[in-house]
Amino acid sequence: MDNAAPPVVDDLEARVADFLERHGGLMADQVAFRGAQYDAGLAFVHFPVGLGGLGLPLTRQALVDEKLRDAGCTYHNLRLNPVGIGMVAPTILEYGTEQQKRRFLRPLFTGEEVWCQLFSEPGAGSDLAGLAARATWEDGTWVVNGQKVWNSLAHVASFGVLLARTDPDLPKHQGISYFLLDMRLPGIESRPLVQMTGVAEFNEVFLDDVHVPDDAMLGGRGDGWRIATTTLMSERAMLSGGAGGRGTGPVRTLLNLWARRRDALGEAERAIRRDQLADIWLRAEVVRLQGQRAKAMSRSVPGAYHSIGKLMWTELHQEIYEFCVDLEGADGMLHEAGYPLARADQLSSTPSISSQFLRSRASTLEGGTSEILRNMLGERLLDLPGEPRTDKNVSWRDIPR
Ligand SMILES: Cc1cc2nc3c(=O)[nH]c(=O)nc-3n(C[C@H](O)[C@H](O)[C@H](O)COP(=O)(O)OP(=O)(O)OC[C@H]3O[C@@H](n4cnc5c(N)ncnc54)[C@H](O)[C@@H]3O)c2cc1C
């Protein structure tokens, strides 16, 4: 029996070739080139025509990315605008008005408008629905007050997706609304937070009487939790490591290091390390193929299946860099001289092994910790009994904190 998937029949390859012929000359200008890519429907091929896509399956984007890379295009979505492209675009597509889609999707893709995510708070991380930032309706505008934390790229963002409580008397999941916040409004202050890599990738953001217009709300009042779930699922898909080809990314870093270091190892250690390397390679392949399967199963918005990849990949990612540091021996304990404070936008595109090792520790936290993902996957995909939730139907105002 032939189990191979039937080949996809469309003219995508010809479209990419035509696009490169007509616009390849713009490549030196990121905004112009990516703008043309959006207009040609090659930004998010699974989005509708007119909104950066062609209405094709999500899996077809890989062909576009590969052809553009082969033609010399070095722009990388995740470096340009990770929150915007990876998380906000699918959310706006799913819940935005026509006007919001037309206003935000194109400049987000070109990188003209960088986005950040204003979800976590000092008292609300894993228990995000317990968040306390308030948006109060006063004289025809929303007045927002509160503190957010761990907000990657907030210091360079033009817009942020903000969760704020609009109805504190309702149970915690029901009283939240979702805003597309202009980060240039008065009353918003971002302060850097330095990670153990020496990089201030993220910030704490203070919101002090920020006046937000009603048309900045995404979806309806109280829809925030449902919409945030789409953003979080998209974040987990983005962090699930399935994007690269076989043996790329951290796996390639490890293989290159192995090639340089293996001859210096004793015979016994070399044999043991080679087994470990083969094991990592195989598991990385499983994650990659799982990512492809999850993509094939999802519509425009990723589902819970992507969280399997996020869980598996982030834990493997840590293991890969632990292995790299071990292979480096005593050199693995060294970090860049001076341990300088840098902002994420000033980072080198080829960080050292030690930086990547330290940064990898964060990957099982961001976008939902491994413990939370195990709970979620157990409940949603394995039908296991849910966690006890005693505050689910209680008014948020009455929950002790
Ligand atoms: C690099 C990085 C970038 C980030 N960027 C952003 C961003 O841009 N915007 C944003 O809003 N947030 C961001 N975050 C925050 C991230 O979403 C939170 O760190 C994460 O949700 C965990 O919340 P917490 O840190 O408050 O930990 P807590 O919720 O306090 O958890 C502490 C520990 O308890 C465990 N735990 C908690 N509840 C349970 C439970 N029910 N069952 C089992 N174990 C549990 C957790 O797994 C964890 O180990 C970022 C985080 C990192 C590390």
The ligand as a MOL file (V3000), in Angstrom:
LIG
                    3D

  0  0  0     0  0            999 V3000
M  V30 BEGIN CTAB
M  V30 COUNTS 53 58 0 0 0
M  V30 BEGIN ATOM
M  V30 1 C 13.1710 34.5620 27.8590 0
M  V30 2 C 11.7730 34.8750 28.2760 0
M  V30 3 C 11.0210 35.7440 27.5100 0
M  V30 4 C 9.7230 36.0660 27.9010 0
M  V30 5 N 9.0240 36.9680 27.1440 0
M  V30 6 C 7.7930 37.3480 27.5490 0
M  V30 7 C 7.0900 38.3660 26.8190 0
M  V30 8 O 7.5740 38.9020 25.8160 0
M  V30 9 N 5.8820 38.7470 27.2690 0
M  V30 10 C 5.2960 38.1940 28.3730 0
M  V30 11 O 4.1820 38.5770 28.7050 0
M  V30 12 N 5.9480 37.2340 29.0970 0
M  V30 13 C 7.1790 36.8030 28.7140 0
M  V30 14 N 7.8610 35.8440 29.4410 0
M  V30 15 C 7.2610 35.3260 30.6830 0
M  V30 16 C 6.8290 33.8670 30.6220 0
M  V30 17 O 5.6410 33.7300 29.9050 0
M  V30 18 C 6.7000 33.3960 32.0870 0
M  V30 19 O 8.0070 33.3700 32.6290 0
M  V30 20 C 6.0890 32.0250 32.2050 0
M  V30 21 O 4.7430 32.0290 31.8240 0
M  V30 22 C 6.1940 31.4870 33.6570 0
M  V30 23 O 5.6770 32.4050 34.5670 0
M  V30 24 P 6.5290 32.8650 35.8420 0
M  V30 25 O 7.8830 33.2540 35.3690 0
M  V30 26 O 5.7340 33.8750 36.5770 0
M  V30 27 O 6.7010 31.5560 36.7210 0
M  V30 28 P 5.6320 30.9330 37.7860 0
M  V30 29 O 4.2800 30.9090 37.1680 0
M  V30 30 O 5.8060 31.7090 39.0550 0
M  V30 31 O 6.1780 29.4890 37.9330 0
M  V30 32 C 7.2580 29.1280 38.8040 0
M  V30 33 C 7.4500 27.6210 38.7180 0
M  V30 34 O 6.2620 26.9450 39.2010 0
M  V30 35 C 5.7920 26.0190 38.2290 0
M  V30 36 N 4.3190 25.9940 38.2400 0
M  V30 37 C 3.4870 27.0640 38.2910 0
M  V30 38 N 2.1970 26.6560 38.2590 0
M  V30 39 C 2.2210 25.3030 38.1670 0
M  V30 40 C 1.2080 24.2980 38.0790 0
M  V30 41 N -0.0890 24.6180 38.0720 0
M  V30 42 N 1.5990 23.0010 37.9810 0
M  V30 43 C 2.9240 22.6610 37.9750 0
M  V30 44 N 3.9230 23.5740 38.0710 0
M  V30 45 C 3.5830 24.8800 38.1560 0
M  V30 46 C 6.3000 26.5580 36.8960 0
M  V30 47 O 6.3910 25.5330 35.9270 0
M  V30 48 C 7.6610 27.1170 37.2870 0
M  V30 49 O 8.6240 26.0930 37.3020 0
M  V30 50 C 9.1560 35.4860 29.0700 0
M  V30 51 C 9.9110 34.5930 29.8310 0
M  V30 52 C 11.2080 34.2820 29.4490 0
M  V30 53 C 11.9850 33.3250 30.2970 0
M  V30 END ATOM
M  V30 BEGIN BOND
M  V30 1 1 1 2
M  V30 2 1 2 3
M  V30 3 2 2 52
M  V30 4 2 3 4
M  V30 5 1 4 5
M  V30 6 1 4 50
M  V30 7 2 5 6
M  V30 8 1 6 7
M  V30 9 1 6 13
M  V30 10 2 7 8
M  V30 11 1 7 9
M  V30 12 1 9 10
M  V30 13 2 10 11
M  V30 14 1 10 12
M  V30 15 2 12 13
M  V30 16 1 13 14
M  V30 17 1 14 15
M  V30 18 1 14 50
M  V30 19 1 15 16
M  V30 20 1 16 17
M  V30 21 1 16 18
M  V30 22 1 18 19
M  V30 23 1 18 20
M  V30 24 1 20 21
M  V30 25 1 20 22
M  V30 26 1 22 23
M  V30 27 1 23 24
M  V30 28 2 24 25
M  V30 29 1 24 26
M  V30 30 1 24 27
M  V30 31 1 27 28
M  V30 32 2 28 29
M  V30 33 1 28 30
M  V30 34 1 28 31
M  V30 35 1 31 32
M  V30 36 1 32 33
M  V30 37 1 33 34
M  V30 38 1 33 48
M  V30 39 1 34 35
M  V30 40 1 35 36
M  V30 41 1 35 46
M  V30 42 1 36 37
M  V30 43 1 36 45
M  V30 44 2 37 38
M  V30 45 1 38 39
M  V30 46 1 39 40
M  V30 47 2 39 45
M  V30 48 1 40 41
M  V30 49 2 40 42
M  V30 50 1 42 43
M  V30 51 2 43 44
M  V30 52 1 44 45
M  V30 53 1 46 47
M  V30 54 1 46 48
M  V30 55 1 48 49
M  V30 56 2 50 51
M  V30 57 1 51 52
M  V30 58 1 52 53
M  V30 END BOND
M  V30 END CTAB
M  END
